[in-house]
Amino acid sequence: MRQHLQGRHLKSLGAVVAVLALFATACGDDESSSADIDGASFNASFGAFGTYDIAAENAKGPFEEATGARVELIAEPFEVLVQSAVTDLATGTGALDVITGEAWIGAVWDRMRPLNDFIDRDEYGQDAIVGLWEKAPRFDGKQIGVPFTAEAYSVLYRTDLFEAAGVEADWTTWDEFMAALATVESTLPDDVVPLVYSWGASDQLPGIFFGMYDGYHINSDGRWAVDPPLAEAAIDQLVELRQFSSSEASAYGINEASAVFTNGGAATIIGWTSFLREGAYNESSPVFGKWSASTFPGPGFPFLSSWNFFISGQTDDEKADAAWEWIKFYNDPKRAKQNFIDFNFQAPFAGFFEDEELLADYANDLPFQKENLERAAAPAMTLPAYLEWSRIMGEVLLGNLTSAQAVAEMNEAFADELIPTPLIQKAQVDGTFQR
Amino acid sequence: MVTSITAGIRSRRWFLSKERLFFAACVVPALIVVVAVQIYPLGFSVWIATKDWVLTASDGPSRSVGLGNFRDTLSDDTFRRSLRNSAIITGFSVSISVILGTALAFFTRAAGWFNQLSRTILIVPLVVAPVAAGTLWRIMLNPRAGLINTMLDRIGIDGPIWLGKSTEALISVTVVEIWIGTPFVLLVISAALTTIPNTLLEAAAIDGANRWRSFLHIELPLITPVLLIAVMFRALDSLLSLDTVFTLTQGGPGFSTYTLSYLIYNTGLREFDLGAAAATSWIFMAIAATLMVLTFWLQARWQRT
């Protein structure tokens, strides 16, 4: 009898534990409600970068377990990812449900599903970085994209070398930054250059150009164009900045430039911090504990790299509900923090940049990222248009064009080309449309 | 009359014969596949080459522009520069790889383990994926820590900034193309050389011809038709090559290594300007076809003489 009672009690206890476990699963801090989307099936595409896609693979199991929905992950290299998204959306094939991308697929943003109902219902994005959320992808005033990464082009400098030279890293303009470089240069060891940059990766050049240029990108006729006097001045400044790097840097890509900085070969670097962290935060690096990020000089904006989740306009309501839950699940603050630790990509939330645990390790980096992200932007351009401008800037650095000729070519390159409406709208929101 | 009727019946019988049906059953599926995957897309590309069709703007061609896309392409500065770059890369890489491949085939012709091993090692680049080759060479051409400049430095030469300057970048792409292409020529010419009877070379030796004269007056004329085919394949391969430029320079610096293949890729799969990309592809195809016709003509002419 006693044994029987014990057995009954154990069974009751087991039932209570099971109910509590189910309740805990349903109410888990980063889990979504599974009631509505149980059994739904959709796909989600990611760049096969070994970061976002692996993070998605890690999230897939817990998501499916928590919600009962099924997500098929599609990982593709960058170029293929863009091509797949554009062709799928442009042709209305409807092969993709959740699409990840940036402004490079802006030409087909009008084929995305508006997310305002989801965002309003779940009061989503309240913690997003001020300035960044406002620049999230929109079409006809409706938000169609939700950022899941955020990184701004940065200027990093060697604190020890600047201290030795008695120079404060308090620049706000490129002239001030170059003045600081000129002062530091005279105190540097022979094997250290004032600046290292991926001058050989022509697609990076606009990262600095847009920081130096404070004019329109789309003129009042709706064509990609730049304000000649401002653009010429910016290109001249770009050429001037080039003088602070070694001649070898003409062939450097991002990785090579990052390696030079983390090996102690440069006093400053301009670029993506994510490419540097692995080396610069490594105790064996000569720059470990001797570097910091800084305010990105103006008057232009720091270049923004922000990957967004979109839901295809072809996706039906049931799949869209499930897709939205996936977006929230992937973007959950705790998961985002873990993704940063594991894969080194920053979340677009203010809370992420104020996390005390992260700040303890990344104090010389994350606060400046947040500050720069608040005024960062991505140009309202398609990838080919952007690359065309990049190459023209590259021709200037090769000495084949003057700044005036380059600006003329930039304005002529797309004089006959109509810009997709979503990108015009983006430029209007970003303030880069000619008034 | 009777003869023609009989012939007609015989022909009709043959047409319906089992043998004929069997052949048809074998050929028709292959024919359908060829039409579906080659003829139809080619025909379709001719059609869209005359249309204004940017995929991001509409899911179908919007209007007919006649030869407008061809005119625009031919008058485009980037096209002209790409054409020039392609001609330089292909011209130099094919010439050098043919000379080098033939020489290597000649020197490793003899039997023996050393020559066999040499041939095997020399053929290795042929099995390296062009994407991997481009990446590998990008690392080797790094001006600061790359193998090439380190080696040049050891012998007192200040290595150039290979991928950072226009001419040097063009040379770099050409060198990689030579590296990739030479083993193919070596392989083909080695095979051709083995078909030459030893008796011819022995007779020449008896007549007092040295090894060089034997090669110049006996072997080279005999392998020339094969050599021309190798030239054609190498030229087409080099013209079509996208991987090398994509991984090594991305067409840069500036437009310095922009090639026709890269231009077509960029126009079609980045800009999604399908009309312009189709027109450029057809111009490209015309150039490639001219090259093929020229090769076959030279081959026929050589065989006649």
Interface residues (C-beta under 8 A of the other chain):
Chain A: E79 V82 Q83 V86 T87 A90 T91 G92 A107 V108 W199 G200 A201 S202 D203 S247 E248 A249 S250 A251 Y252 G253 E256 V260 T382 L383 P384 L387 R391 I392 G394 E395 L397 L398 N400 L418 P420
Chain B: L55 T56 A57 S58 D59 R138 L141 N142 P143 R144 I161 W162 L163 G164 K165 S166 Q250 G251 G252 P253 G254 F255 S256 Y258 N266 T267 L269 R270 E271 F272
